[in-house]
């Protein structure tokens, strides 16, 4: 099995409960399959990473494609296409070799291709010194203003109640940022499955000020890396900078566990002020990590006609949800604000 959190039995069991079938093939990867209308899709999230963190050379792409074809033959049912989320940085991926081998860029993203990974080497003062000055300032500001952080491991008897409180904030965050989230039961199963001995270590961090819950993040530790999976923030008291202190305490917790890295799991591709998630880029890069750019998702069409039909339909759907719907929602929101001002 490869080292990615999304290739663990824990993640596979979670996804099986929510519509996927999961098969561990002979090469070690877990392949996630599901039928979408008349089409059948296979997906390998961050598969074919190297044991021990060794990075492959560009020539590895041909070998991956051979492994993908072999995996498809082992799976029950006949796939139309097999999708691979590349775990390597772009410098270790040969795009021309991928195209020559039959891979094609996927029309949508599944996992974020760009992220920030913070090295946890050194003491806490060293970690702070690598951060941007504004990030350090906001961490200390949150402390001075009385924000407190409490960690709830999966086996804490209070974790279920705290997760339910966190989910209410998560719903507010999803409405505010116009993102899609799972129902509460999904996150409850994430927590429940994390209580098994062989599962990754999950911790829910909650930020409070007086009686108010200001935010919470879910962090999962696996094979020396802690990953920030989910986060929620309240609309109130945002000037207290609770989100900065939340991440700092999660970094401290990861270092105390002996992890060597903390993955902030997803940023926009560049420091572009015009990007709608530019604030997220500035926030996450402020913690002093290394920016990792991955090549994203690539498809191996197995039944070419059907695969291209599916990819075309998926591209239209992705454009609607990622571009048109968000644009319309933003425009309607601005119109509503203007009308509200006019009637005041």
MITOR-422119 format. One line per field, with one value per residue: x, y, z of N, C-alpha, C in turn; residue number from 0. Coordinates in steps of 0.1 Angstrom, whole numbers. Example, Ala and Ser with C-alpha at 12.3 -4.5 7.8 and 13.67 -1.06 7.14 Angstrom:
MITOR-422119
nx = c(132/128)
ny = c(-57/-22)
nz = c(78/71)
cax = c(123/137)
cay = c(-45/-11)
caz = c(78/71)
cx = c(132/129)
cy = c(-33/0)
cz = c(78/79)
seq = c(0/1)
This chain:
MITOR-422119
nx = c(8/5/17/-2/-27/-53/-52/-55/-69/-88/-98/-109/-129/-146/-155/-167/-191/-205/-213/-192/-174/-146/-115/-85/-59/-34/-10/-9/-23/-54/-84/-111/-144/-173/-207/-220/-248/-251/-224/-193/-168/-135/-112/-82/-69/-42/-25/3/25/58/73/85/88/104/110/97/113/108/105/88/62/53/54/34/11/10/6/-20/-36/-33/-45/-71/-79/-82/-104/-139/-165/-168/-148/-153/-135/-104/-93/-66/-53/-25/3/27/50/50/74/83/68/62/47/44/52/31/9/16/14/-12/-27/-50/-56/-78/-112/-121/-113/-104/-90/-72/-48/-27/-8/3/30/41/72/81/104/128/125/97/100/116/98/79/95/98/75/53/54/30/14/25/20/-9/-14/-4/-20/-46/-43/-38/-63/-79/-88/-93/-80/-90/-83/-97/-93/-102/-111/-120/-145/-161/-161/-180/-202/-189/-183/-208/-215/-195/-202/-224/-213/-198/-217/-226/-203/-201/-224/-216/-193/-201/-198/-199/-209/-207/-234/-242/-239/-218/-194/-196/-191/-165/-153/-160/-149/-122/-116/-107/-80/-61/-64/-58/-47/-71/-79/-100/-99/-111/-120/-126/-142/-149/-182/-186/-184/-159/-146/-134/-112/-105/-80/-58/-36/-11/14/36/28/7/-25/-46/-79/-106/-123/-140/-156/-168/-191/-190/-170/-146/-124/-108/-90/-91/-87/-60/-47/-59/-47/-20/-20/-27/-4/15/5/8/36/43/34/53/52/66/57/32/4/-14/-33/-44/-46/-51/-37/-17/-4/-26/-43/-68/-80/-108/-103/-82/-76/-74/-51/-32/-35/-28/-2/11/21/46/53/64/55/37/32/11/4/-24/-55/-56/-68/-73/-86/-106/-127/-131/-150/-172/-159/-151/-175/-185/-165/-170/-196/-191/-173/-190/-208/-190/-182/-206/-211/-187/-182/-204/-227/-216/-209/-235/-247/-231/-236/-264/-263/-250/-268/-290/-278/-276/-303/-311/-297/-308/-334/-331)
ny = c(-12/23/54/74/91/89/64/46/18/28/51/39/22/42/54/33/31/52/50/41/13/-5/-17/-34/-37/-59/-45/-29/-5/11/10/30/26/35/37/60/72/58/52/38/44/44/52/64/77/97/76/53/66/68/43/54/80/85/101/97/95/113/93/74/75/58/33/36/38/12/-2/8/-2/-29/-30/-23/-46/-64/-56/-58/-59/-38/-11/23/44/50/69/89/105/124/120/132/160/185/186/161/147/137/152/149/123/111/118/104/78/74/87/113/148/152/165/177/186/165/159/186/200/217/226/234/224/221/219/202/202/212/234/250/278/279/270/291/312/308/315/340/374/386/364/353/375/375/350/355/376/365/349/368/381/363/339/305/272/239/204/176/143/114/94/107/111/134/140/134/151/176/174/176/202/216/209/225/250/244/241/267/279/266/277/304/304/291/263/227/203/172/153/154/128/116/128/120/93/94/101/80/57/64/55/30/7/5/27/60/88/109/143/167/201/228/262/287/316/331/322/315/295/297/285/255/227/197/173/149/124/105/81/98/123/150/160/186/183/193/223/249/280/307/334/355/376/377/393/384/365/337/315/314/308/283/267/269/256/231/225/224/202/182/181/174/148/136/138/147/165/189/190/214/211/221/249/279/280/300/332/351/380/383/359/340/326/338/349/325/315/333/331/303/300/317/303/294/271/248/252/230/219/199/177/172/156/127/110/76/65/37/24/38/55/57/67/92/104/105/122/145/152/155/177/198/198/204/230/243/241/250/275/289/287/297/322/333/331/349/373/375/378/403/419/416/428/454/461/460/481/501/502/510)
nz = c(0/-7/6/11/29/17/7/26/45/62/50/27/38/48/24/11/26/16/-11/-28/-43/-32/-40/-32/-52/-68/-70/-48/-46/-37/-54/-62/-70/-89/-102/-124/-136/-168/-169/-158/-134/-123/-97/-85/-58/-52/-57/-62/-50/-36/-14/18/10/-12/-42/-75/-108/-139/-158/-147/-153/-175/-163/-143/-159/-171/-147/-140/-161/-156/-131/-138/-150/-129/-115/-105/-128/-157/-165/-177/-177/-160/-133/-121/-94/-92/-71/-70/-73/-98/-111/-112/-129/-161/-186/-214/-217/-204/-220/-243/-234/-232/-212/-202/-194/-167/-168/-145/-111/-84/-58/-42/-62/-55/-27/7/26/58/74/103/117/142/171/188/186/163/144/145/136/109/99/83/93/99/104/127/144/145/157/183/189/190/213/233/233/245/232/233/228/224/223/209/208/188/205/227/251/248/222/202/208/205/178/166/173/159/133/128/125/103/83/82/72/47/34/33/18/-4/-10/-14/10/29/45/81/91/76/86/112/109/100/124/140/128/132/157/158/163/142/128/113/134/146/153/167/168/187/188/211/225/255/258/232/203/180/159/142/135/117/120/108/115/99/92/98/89/95/84/75/72/73/79/98/104/124/119/136/157/142/142/162/153/155/138/131/155/159/138/146/171/162/147/167/181/163/160/186/186/171/144/112/93/83/65/48/29/3/-17/-38/-71/-74/-62/-67/-67/-79/-78/-65/-41/-29/-4/11/1/10/37/43/32/49/71/67/51/26/-8/-27/-59/-77/-106/-108/-117/-138/-166/-177/-205/-210/-224/-251/-266/-248/-226/-235/-239/-212/-200/-214/-206/-179/-179/-186/-165/-144/-151/-148/-120/-108/-120/-134/-116/-92/-100/-106/-81/-67/-81/-76/-48/-46/-59/-41/-18/-27/-31/-5/7/-7/4/29)
cax = c(0/12/17/-12/-39/-64/-50/-56/-81/-97/-105/-116/-141/-155/-161/-176/-204/-211/-215/-181/-168/-132/-107/-71/-53/-22/1/-9/-32/-68/-91/-125/-152/-188/-214/-226/-257/-247/-210/-186/-156/-125/-105/-70/-65/-28/-18/17/36/69/75/96/88/112/103/100/117/98/103/79/48/49/51/21/0/9/-1/-34/-42/-33/-55/-85/-83/-85/-116/-152/-172/-159/-147/-152/-122/-97/-88/-55/-48/-10/8/40/51/50/88/86/58/65/34/45/51/17/0/20/10/-27/-34/-55/-60/-92/-119/-124/-104/-110/-82/-65/-34/-17/-9/14/34/50/82/79/117/132/116/85/105/120/85/74/104/96/62/53/53/16/8/29/12/-22/-14/-3/-32/-57/-40/-40/-77/-86/-92/-87/-81/-91/-81/-106/-90/-114/-116/-125/-160/-168/-158/-193/-209/-181/-184/-221/-214/-186/-209/-233/-204/-194/-229/-226/-191/-205/-233/-209/-183/-208/-192/-208/-204/-215/-243/-235/-236/-205/-183/-197/-185/-151/-149/-162/-139/-109/-114/-101/-65/-52/-68/-51/-51/-79/-81/-108/-95/-121/-116/-137/-139/-160/-191/-188/-175/-155/-141/-129/-106/-103/-67/-56/-21/-8/27/45/23/-7/-32/-58/-89/-119/-123/-152/-154/-180/-192/-188/-157/-135/-113/-100/-80/-91/-82/-45/-44/-63/-37/-8/-21/-26/10/21/1/15/50/44/32/64/51/76/52/18/-1/-25/-43/-52/-45/-51/-24/-7/-7/-33/-54/-81/-86/-118/-98/-69/-74/-70/-37/-24/-36/-20/12/17/26/60/56/68/43/38/23/9/-2/-38/-61/-54/-77/-69/-98/-105/-137/-128/-162/-180/-150/-151/-189/-185/-157/-176/-207/-185/-168/-201/-213/-180/-183/-218/-210/-176/-181/-217/-235/-210/-210/-248/-249/-224/-244/-276/-260/-247/-281/-297/-272/-279/-317/-312/-292/-318/-346/-328)
cay = c(0/35/61/85/90/85/51/37/10/37/60/30/18/53/57/22/33/63/48/36/0/-3/-29/-34/-45/-66/-36/-23/6/9/16/34/25/37/39/73/70/46/51/33/51/39/64/60/89/98/63/52/73/58/41/61/93/86/107/91/103/115/81/65/76/46/22/38/35/-2/-7/12/-12/-42/-28/-24/-60/-71/-50/-64/-50/-32/4/31/51/49/82/89/118/122/124/138/173/186/184/146/142/139/154/144/108/107/118/94/65/73/95/126/156/151/178/183/183/157/164/198/197/226/226/239/214/228/210/204/201/223/237/259/291/278/270/305/321/305/321/354/382/388/352/353/385/371/339/361/385/356/345/380/385/353/328/292/260/226/193/164/131/106/86/115/110/146/143/134/164/187/173/181/217/220/208/237/260/240/244/282/281/261/287/316/302/284/250/215/194/160/154/152/113/113/132/111/80/97/101/66/48/67/50/17/7/6/39/72/95/121/152/179/213/238/275/294/329/332/311/314/286/305/277/242/220/183/170/134/120/91/79/110/136/154/166/194/179/201/235/257/293/314/348/364/378/373/401/377/357/323/305/314/300/269/260/268/245/218/223/220/189/173/180/166/134/131/140/155/175/192/194/223/205/228/264/283/277/311/343/360/387/382/345/341/321/344/350/312/313/342/325/291/302/325/294/291/258/247/250/218/219/186/178/171/143/123/99/66/60/22/22/52/63/59/75/106/109/108/133/157/156/160/190/207/198/211/244/249/242/258/288/296/288/306/336/337/333/361/384/377/384/417/426/417/438/468/464/462/494/511/503/513)
caz = c(0/-8/19/12/38/10/2/37/47/69/40/18/44/48/11/8/32/9/-25/-36/-40/-30/-42/-31/-63/-64/-69/-35/-46/-36/-65/-58/-82/-88/-114/-125/-147/-176/-169/-146/-132/-113/-92/-76/-51/-48/-58/-68/-43/-33/0/24/5/-24/-54/-88/-119/-150/-165/-139/-158/-183/-154/-137/-169/-171/-135/-141/-170/-149/-120/-144/-153/-117/-109/-109/-138/-168/-164/-189/-175/-147/-130/-112/-88/-92/-58/-71/-77/-113/-116/-113/-138/-175/-192/-227/-216/-199/-231/-252/-228/-232/-202/-206/-182/-163/-170/-132/-100/-73/-47/-45/-67/-49/-12/15/36/68/80/118/123/151/182/184/182/149/136/144/129/95/94/80/106/102/109/141/151/146/167/196/191/195/227/241/234/253/225/238/219/231/214/212/200/184/216/238/252/244/208/194/210/199/163/162/174/148/120/126/120/89/75/79/63/33/28/31/7/-16/-12/-11/21/32/57/94/93/70/95/124/105/100/138/146/122/137/170/157/166/130/120/115/146/143/164/164/175/187/193/218/233/264/256/218/195/169/147/145/124/118/116/108/114/93/87/100/83/99/73/78/63/73/88/99/111/127/113/147/164/133/145/172/146/161/128/132/167/157/131/154/181/155/143/180/185/153/164/199/183/164/129/106/84/84/52/49/20/-7/-19/-52/-78/-74/-54/-76/-59/-86/-75/-54/-29/-27/10/16/-3/19/51/45/30/60/81/64/45/12/-17/-36/-71/-84/-119/-108/-121/-152/-170/-187/-211/-213/-235/-256/-269/-235/-217/-240/-236/-198/-198/-219/-197/-166/-181/-186/-151/-136/-155/-142/-105/-104/-126/-136/-104/-82/-105/-105/-67/-63/-86/-68/-35/-47/-61/-28/-9/-32/-28/10/10/-12/12/43)
cx = c(9/10/7/-23/-51/-63/-51/-69/-92/-105/-114/-129/-151/-162/-170/-190/-211/-210/-204/-179/-153/-125/-92/-65/-39/-10/1/-19/-46/-75/-106/-133/-167/-194/-221/-235/-253/-232/-204/-172/-148/-116/-94/-65/-51/-22/-4/27/46/70/86/97/98/104/107/106/106/95/93/65/44/46/38/10/-1/2/-16/-41/-43/-44/-69/-89/-87/-99/-129/-159/-162/-160/-147/-139/-117/-90/-77/-52/-33/-5/21/39/53/64/91/75/61/51/34/44/38/8/3/15/-5/-34/-39/-58/-75/-99/-122/-113/-111/-103/-75/-51/-23/-19/3/17/45/59/81/93/120/122/105/89/110/108/80/82/103/83/63/50/38/9/12/22/-2/-24/-13/-15/-44/-55/-43/-54/-85/-92/-85/-90/-81/-91/-90/-102/-103/-120/-120/-140/-168/-168/-171/-201/-202/-183/-197/-221/-206/-194/-219/-225/-200/-205/-229/-214/-194/-214/-225/-199/-188/-200/-201/-201/-212/-225/-236/-231/-222/-194/-184/-190/-169/-146/-150/-151/-125/-106/-108/-85/-57/-56/-58/-56/-58/-80/-90/-104/-107/-116/-128/-132/-152/-169/-193/-178/-172/-150/-136/-122/-104/-89/-64/-41/-20/6/36/40/9/-13/-45/-69/-101/-117/-136/-149/-167/-180/-189/-174/-145/-123/-104/-90/-79/-85/-67/-41/-48/-52/-23/-9/-21/-12/17/18/7/30/52/41/44/63/62/71/37/14/-14/-36/-51/-51/-48/-37/-13/-12/-13/-44/-68/-88/-96/-114/-84/-66/-69/-55/-28/-23/-27/-5/19/24/40/63/61/56/46/27/23/3/-17/-42/-58/-62/-71/-82/-97/-115/-138/-141/-170/-172/-151/-165/-190/-177/-163/-188/-202/-179/-179/-207/-203/-180/-195/-216/-198/-176/-195/-225/-230/-211/-225/-252/-243/-232/-257/-274/-257/-260/-289/-292/-276/-293/-319/-308/-302/-330/-344/-331)
cy = c(12/43/72/81/85/71/41/29/19/45/51/26/29/55/45/24/45/62/43/21/2/-16/-26/-43/-50/-57/-28/-11/2/17/18/34/29/39/52/73/57/43/45/38/45/51/59/73/89/85/64/62/63/56/49/75/96/92/100/100/104/102/71/65/63/35/23/34/20/-8/-3/2/-25/-41/-29/-38/-68/-67/-57/-54/-44/-17/11/39/49/63/81/103/116/128/132/152/174/184/169/139/146/140/148/129/103/107/107/80/64/80/108/134/154/165/185/179/174/162/177/195/206/226/232/228/221/217/213/202/214/225/247/272/291/278/284/314/319/311/335/362/384/376/351/363/381/359/345/370/376/352/357/384/374/342/315/281/248/215/181/152/123/98/94/114/122/149/143/147/175/186/179/197/223/219/219/248/257/243/259/285/277/271/299/315/295/271/239/207/182/162/150/137/110/116/124/98/82/96/87/56/51/62/36/18/10/18/50/79/108/129/164/190/223/251/282/307/331/320/308/304/294/297/264/235/205/179/155/132/106/91/91/123/138/163/174/191/188/212/243/269/300/328/358/365/374/381/395/368/343/313/304/305/286/261/259/257/232/215/218/206/178/171/172/151/128/132/149/166/177/198/202/220/214/244/266/281/288/322/354/367/386/368/346/335/326/346/337/310/321/336/313/292/310/316/289/278/259/244/239/219/205/187/176/157/140/110/89/61/45/18/36/60/66/69/90/112/114/121/146/162/161/174/201/209/206/226/250/251/251/272/295/298/297/320/341/340/346/373/386/382/398/425/427/427/452/471/467/476/504/513/508/528)
cz = c(0/5/21/22/30/4/14/37/54/59/31/25/45/35/7/14/25/-6/-34/-33/-41/-31/-41/-42/-59/-63/-56/-34/-43/-47/-60/-70/-79/-101/-113/-137/-155/-176/-156/-145/-121/-110/-82/-70/-46/-47/-64/-63/-39/-18/6/19/-6/-36/-67/-98/-130/-157/-159/-145/-166/-174/-147/-147/-170/-159/-135/-150/-163/-138/-126/-147/-141/-111/-114/-118/-147/-167/-177/-189/-161/-145/-119/-107/-85/-78/-58/-75/-92/-119/-118/-122/-153/-183/-206/-227/-212/-211/-241/-247/-228/-222/-208/-194/-179/-164/-156/-122/-90/-60/-51/-50/-61/-34/-6/26/45/74/95/125/131/162/178/180/167/140/134/136/114/90/90/93/109/108/124/149/154/156/181/199/196/209/236/243/240/245/231/228/227/220/218/203/198/196/228/239/249/229/199/196/203/183/159/163/162/135/118/120/105/79/71/70/49/27/24/19/-5/-20/-8/0/22/43/69/95/87/80/108/121/104/114/143/141/127/151/170/158/154/122/122/128/142/155/159/173/175/194/199/224/241/262/241/211/182/157/152/133/127/112/117/106/109/87/87/94/89/87/78/68/62/82/87/107/113/120/124/152/155/135/156/166/152/151/128/144/166/149/138/164/174/151/156/183/175/157/177/196/175/149/124/97/87/71/53/39/12/-6/-34/-58/-77/-65/-63/-69/-66/-83/-64/-41/-25/-12/16/13/7/33/52/42/41/71/78/58/31/3/-26/-47/-77/-97/-119/-112/-136/-154/-180/-193/-215/-223/-241/-258/-257/-226/-222/-238/-221/-195/-203/-210/-183/-167/-180/-172/-142/-139/-148/-127/-101/-109/-126/-124/-94/-87/-103/-90/-62/-68/-79/-55/-36/-50/-48/-18/-14/-29/-13/13/5/-4/26/46)
seq = c(0/1/2/3/4/5/6/7/8/9/10/11/12/13/14/15/16/17/18/19/20/21/22/23/24/25/26/27/28/29/30/31/32/33/34/35/36/37/38/39/40/41/42/43/44/45/46/47/48/49/50/51/52/53/54/55/56/57/58/59/60/61/62/63/64/65/66/67/68/69/70/71/72/73/74/75/76/77/78/79/80/81/82/83/84/85/86/87/88/89/90/91/92/93/94/95/96/97/98/99/100/101/102/103/104/105/106/107/108/109/110/111/112/113/114/115/116/117/118/119/120/121/122/123/124/125/126/127/128/129/130/131/132/133/134/135/136/137/138/139/140/141/142/143/144/145/146/147/148/149/150/151/152/153/154/155/156/157/158/159/160/161/162/163/164/165/166/167/168/169/170/171/172/173/174/175/176/177/178/179/180/181/182/183/184/185/186/187/188/189/190/191/192/193/194/195/196/197/198/199/200/201/202/203/204/205/206/207/208/209/210/211/212/213/214/215/216/217/218/219/220/221/222/223/224/225/226/227/228/229/230/231/232/233/234/235/236/237/238/239/240/241/242/243/244/245/246/247/248/249/250/251/252/253/254/255/256/257/258/259/260/261/262/263/264/265/266/267/268/269/270/271/272/273/274/275/276/277/278/279/280/281/282/283/284/285/286/287/288/289/290/291/292/293/294/295/296/297/298/299/300/301/302/303/304/305/306/307/308/309/310/311/312/313/314/315/316/317/318/319/320/321/322/323/324/325/326/327/328/329/330/331/332/333/334/335/336/337/338/339/340/341/342/343)
